Amino acid sequence: MKNFAITPDEISPVALGRYLPVLKKNSVNYLYLRAQSLHAEIEQLVALIRQHAIMPILPRGLYQTPFTSGCGMHTRSHERFDAGLHPPGVVQTASCHRAEQACTLLDNGADYVLISPVYRPFSKPEDRRPLIEIKALRMLTRRYGERIVLLGGLTPRRIDEMGTLLDADFSVGGISMFFTTGTTDDNDSPADIRQ
């Protein structure tokens, strides 16, 4: 299982620097620098993140700069993914909200696909998109394993439950799970949350 942390929208470069030891302690492998507030200092942040043995993942639009060696690149769900347009050997992630989309992205060269929402996202309480069905997640994880990154409302208990429900390898991603404490409610069962 790989862990993908995603920066919250409201985070400063200084605050991110303070989180890096915690992210490393929580076995984060990849850090997607989504927050616009970080983009002005991206070069310094990339170097700092690498010092913690975490791979920075940059939004596709920022990847064109000279400091990107050793970074991954992320394509958002509304952007067109084309693996052939990107440098070989670069870890490429992409977001999507449907199982068919995930298959297409992975079959066309994405290394990992962040699929959401698995549960109602803690970081976006107003998000009312339909949850990805367990049947679809089971198909994806059995076909692609840890290349599928589950995203949305995950907690340690829910990750364990997903492991039982899916009975296949997968990876996890999150904002609240890695950047806040006390905001997740582990008392809800999958049946309660997935309604």
C-alpha positions in Angstrom: 0.0 0.0 0.0 1.2 3.5 -0.9 0.2 6.6 1.0 -0.6 9.8 -1.0 -0.9 13.0 1.0 -2.7 15.9 -0.7 -2.1 19.4 0.6 -5.1 21.3 1.9 -6.1 24.5 0.1 -5.2 26.6 3.2 -1.6 25.7 3.9 1.5 27.9 3.9 4.9 26.8 2.9 6.1 27.2 6.5 3.2 25.0 7.8 4.0 22.4 5.1 7.6 22.3 6.3 6.4 21.6 9.8 4.2 18.7 8.6 6.9 16.9 6.7 8.3 14.9 9.6 4.8 13.9 10.6 4.0 12.8 7.0 7.2 10.7 6.9 6.3 9.1 10.2 2.9 8.3 8.8 4.6 6.5 5.9 3.6 9.0 3.2 5.3 8.0 -0.1 3.9 10.8 -2.3 2.9 14.4 -1.6 0.7 16.1 -4.1 1.3 19.9 -3.9 -2.2 20.9 -4.9 -2.5 24.1 -2.8 -2.0 27.2 -4.9 -0.5 28.9 -1.8 2.6 26.6 -2.3 3.2 27.2 -6.0 5.3 30.4 -5.6 7.9 28.6 -3.5 7.7 25.3 -5.3 11.4 24.9 -6.1 12.4 25.2 -2.4 9.5 23.0 -1.3 10.5 20.3 -3.7 14.0 20.2 -2.3 12.7 20.1 1.3 10.2 17.3 0.6 12.9 15.2 -1.1 15.0 15.5 2.1 12.2 13.6 3.9 12.3 10.8 1.3 8.9 11.7 0.0 8.3 12.2 -3.7 6.7 15.5 -4.6 3.8 15.3 -7.1 3.3 18.6 -9.0 0.2 19.8 -10.8 0.8 19.2 -14.5 0.9 22.9 -15.3 3.9 23.4 -13.0 5.9 20.4 -14.2 7.5 22.4 -17.1 10.1 24.0 -14.9 13.8 22.9 -14.6 13.7 21.6 -11.0 11.3 18.7 -11.6 13.8 15.9 -11.7 12.6 13.3 -9.2 9.1 14.7 -9.1 5.8 13.2 -10.2 3.2 14.9 -12.2 -0.6 15.0 -11.6 -3.4 15.4 -14.1 -6.7 16.6 -12.6 -10.0 15.1 -13.5 -11.0 17.9 -15.8 -7.6 17.9 -17.7 -6.8 15.6 -20.6 -4.3 12.9 -19.7 -1.8 11.8 -22.4 1.2 9.8 -21.2 2.9 10.2 -24.5 3.2 14.0 -23.9 5.2 13.6 -20.7 8.8 12.7 -20.0 9.5 9.0 -19.8 10.2 7.6 -16.3 8.1 10.2 -14.5 5.5 9.0 -12.0 2.2 10.1 -13.4 -0.9 10.3 -11.3 -4.4 11.3 -12.4 -7.7 11.9 -10.7 -11.1 10.6 -11.7 -14.6 10.0 -10.4 -15.7 6.9 -12.3 -14.4 3.4 -12.6 -14.4 3.4 -16.4 -12.3 6.6 -16.4 -9.9 4.9 -14.0 -9.4 1.9 -16.3 -8.8 4.2 -19.3 -6.3 6.3 -17.4 -4.3 3.3 -16.1 -4.5 1.5 -19.5 -3.1 4.6 -21.2 -0.1 5.0 -19.0 -1.1 6.5 -15.6 1.0 5.0 -12.8 -1.7 5.7 -10.2 -5.3 6.9 -10.3 -6.8 8.7 -7.4 -10.5 7.8 -7.4 -13.1 9.6 -5.4 -15.3 9.8 -3.5 -15.0 6.5 -1.6 -16.7 8.1 1.4 -18.0 11.6 2.0 -14.9 13.8 2.0 -14.0 15.5 5.3 -12.2 18.3 3.4 -15.2 19.0 1.2 -18.4 18.5 3.2 -20.5 20.1 0.4 -19.4 17.5 -2.1 -22.5 15.5 -3.1 -21.1 13.4 -6.0 -22.2 9.8 -5.9 -19.9 7.5 -4.0 -17.9 5.0 -6.0 -19.7 1.7 -5.6 -18.0 -1.2 -3.7 -18.5 -3.4 -6.8 -16.6 -1.0 -9.0 -13.8 -0.5 -6.4 -13.5 -4.3 -6.1 -13.1 -4.7 -9.8 -10.5 -1.9 -10.0 -8.4 -3.1 -7.1 -8.4 -6.7 -8.3 -7.4 -5.5 -11.8 -4.8 -2.8 -10.9 -3.9 -3.4 -7.2 -2.1 -0.6 -5.5 -2.2 1.6 -8.6 -5.7 2.4 -7.4 -5.6 5.2 -4.8 -8.8 5.4 -2.8 -9.7 9.0 -1.8 -12.4 10.6 0.2 -13.4 10.4 3.9 -10.8 7.7 4.8 -9.7 7.0 8.3 -7.6 4.1 9.6 -10.7 2.1 10.5 -12.3 2.7 7.1 -9.1 1.7 5.4 -9.1 -1.6 7.3 -12.8 -2.1 6.4 -12.1 -1.4 2.7 -9.3 -4.0 2.9 -11.8 -6.6 4.0 -14.5 -5.5 1.6 -12.2 -5.3 -1.4 -9.9 -8.3 -0.6 -7.3 -6.8 -2.9 -4.3 -4.4 -2.7 -4.9 -0.7 -3.0 -3.3 2.6 -2.0 -4.8 5.4 -0.1 -4.8 9.2 -0.4 -6.1 12.0 1.7 -6.0 15.5 2.9 -7.7 15.3 6.3 -6.2 12.0 7.1 -2.7 13.4 6.9 -3.0 17.1 7.6 -5.5 17.4 10.4 -6.4 15.6 13.6 -9.7 15.2 15.2 -11.8 15.9 12.1 -12.5 12.3 11.1 -15.4 10.4 12.7 -14.4 6.7 13.0 -17.7 5.9 14.6 -19.5 5.6 11.3 -19.8 2.3 9.6 -19.5 2.0 5.8 -23.3 1.4 5.6 -23.9 4.8 7.4 -21.4 6.8 5.3 -22.0 5.2 2.0 -25.8 5.9 2.0 
